[in-house]
Amino acid sequence: MYTHVNFPTKKSLKQAVAAFNETGENPVTFYQPGPFGGKETQNGSFCVEGPHYPQPHRFYASCRAKDGVIVKVS
């Protein structure tokens, strides 16, 4: 899965999620590209990768979502 914002590092993804958890502004959302998209879990755990294709993936992150928004990254 990818985040809608193309984060260059896992650290920047974690910072964006932490900022959302503090302020409630700028939620970090996600999607599944390609023919398998549109059926993403809105609640639960999954992995994201980044940065987006065609750049080489430099990080993978385990995430937890609530109501379609990432609330935790590890």
RAJO-V536037 format. One record per residue. RES is the residue in three letters. BURIAL is # if it has 9 or more other ideal C-beta (glycine too) atoms within 8 Angstrom, else .. Layout:
BEGIN
RES & BURIAL
RES & BURIAL
END
This chain:
BEGIN
MET & #
TYR & #
THR & #
HIS & .
VAL & .
ASN & .
PHE & #
PRO & .
THR & #
LYS & #
LYS & .
SER & #
LEU & #
LYS & #
GLN & .
ALA & #
VAL & #
ALA & .
ALA & #
PHE & #
ASN & .
GLU & .
THR & .
GLY & .
GLU & .
ASN & .
PRO & .
VAL & #
THR & #
PHE & #
TYR & #
GLN & #
PRO & .
GLY & .
PRO & .
PHE & .
GLY & #
GLY & .
LYS & .
GLU & #
THR & .
GLN & .
ASN & .
GLY & .
SER & .
PHE & #
CYS & .
VAL & #
GLU & #
GLY & #
PRO & .
HIS & .
TYR & .
PRO & .
GLN & .
PRO & .
HIS & #
ARG & .
PHE & #
TYR & .
ALA & #
SER & #
CYS & #
ARG & #
ALA & #
LYS & .
ASP & .
GLY & .
VAL & #
ILE & #
VAL & #
LYS & .
VAL & #
SER & .
END
